[in-house]
């Protein structure tokens, strides 16, 4: 039985979020929460919220003990980019693309 949770439109690039997701993929869910708690990367806080939500979904919807869950799949897709411009010399404009992420965590028992 698989249970999932996702967070959308997170203001962090998918490349940086994937670094954190690679740390927890294949681990026990409780162990993954502990790893995320001590990971200094900014994306760890958001990923831990998504993981906790997936654990709560499994417990509430499927009556599964959270200690038996394993992080089966994780991925971060790119969301829409916020396009901004920064002024540069001689009247030029430099484009800035603020990337967003859609984070998904799938748990299985």
ABEGO torsion letter per residue (X at the ends): XBBBBBBBGBBBBAAAAAAAAAAABGBBAAAAAAAAAABABAAAAAAAAAAAAAAAAAAAAAGBBAAABBBABBBBBBBBBBBBBBBBBGGBBBBBBBBBBBBBBBBBX
